[in-house]
């Protein structure tokens, strides 16, 4: 099995490409940072400052999109890993 590793910037690029394919994507949405924590979970920072709305309004309206995209991305990576 081939072990492929990518750096943080490459991972963010992949996540943002995946995000842009979401049917409810809004211009300005982005994943801005990601870190792997000591317990192997992820700390993901998403941009909610877009579209002239408050961060809170965008969080409430669009937060589910970031969650769906990240969950889908992780599921695809796991399937790839198990191949």
N, C-alpha and C positions, 0 to 999 in steps of 0.2 A: 504494500500500500504506500502510495506516495504521500509524503508529509509536506503540505504546502502551507507556508506562513506568509502573512501580509502584515505590513506595519499599520500603525494607527491611522495615518492619513489615507491609506488605501481602503481601510475598513470604512472610514467616514465617507469616502467617495462612493463606495458600493451601497452603503445605507442611503445616501442621498439620491442615488439613481433609482433605488427601489422606492423611495418616498415619492419621487416625481412620477412614478407609474401608478400611484394610488388614484382612483377615480375622483376622490374629493380633495386632491392636492390643491393648495392655494399658493400663488406666487409669493415667495419670501420664506416659505417653510423650509427648515433645514435641521439636520442633526449637526450640532456644533462641536461636540466633544464626547469622548467615550473612554472609560477607564475600566480595567478589570480589578475588582476588589480582592482582598486577601482570601475571601471565601469563594472565589471564582464566579461571583455574580457581577453584573455590569452596572456601572454608574453612567447613565446616558444623559447628555444635556441637549435639549431641543430648543430651537429658537421659536419663541412665541411673540416676538416683537415685530409684527408685520401687518400690512393692510390698513394701517391707520386706526386699528382697534387697540384697546388696552390689553396688556399681557394676560390679565385675568379673563377677559372676554374670549381671547383666542385660546387660552388653556381650556376653558369650559366647552368651547365650540369645536376645537380641533385636536384636543389631547388624545382622543381615542384613535386618531389616524396614526400618530406616532407609535402608540402601543401596538396597533395592528401590524404596522410595517415592521417593527422590531421583532415582534413575535413570529411573523411569517419568515423573516430573514433568518432567525435562529432555527426555525424548523427546517428550512431548506439547507442550512449549513449542517445540521445534524444528519439529515438524509444523505448528504454528500459524504459526510464522515463515515457513515455506516456502509457505504458502497464498497 
